[in-house]
Amino acid sequence: MNKSELIEALAQDINIPHREAAAITNTVIETMTEALARGESIEIRGFGSFVIKKYDAYEGRNPKTGKKIQVRPKKLPFFKVGKDLREKVNVGK
């Protein structure tokens, strides 16, 4: 499912115009993005949580040339699946 499919599903599920569903979806995504950019975590019970993981600098290699390169420290968003979602995905396995 992509963003436009999510908007369409929201519009149909709660019977609202597509434009309103798009505004709601965009607001939720923007709010979550801003919280993560501030270093905050997001927890949606039953679904999962988003946190920022910090990675230290390290020495890597350019895969094309094999030359050593210094990789700068970075922060990346990480999603940890919730118990309810994990169980729904693994039904029948």
Buried (B, 14 or more C-beta within 10 A) or exposed (E): EEEEEBBBEBBEEEEEEEEEBBEBBEEEEEEBEEBBEEEEEBEEEEBBBBBBEEEEEEEEEEEEEEEEEEEEEEEEBEEEEBEEEEEEEEEEE
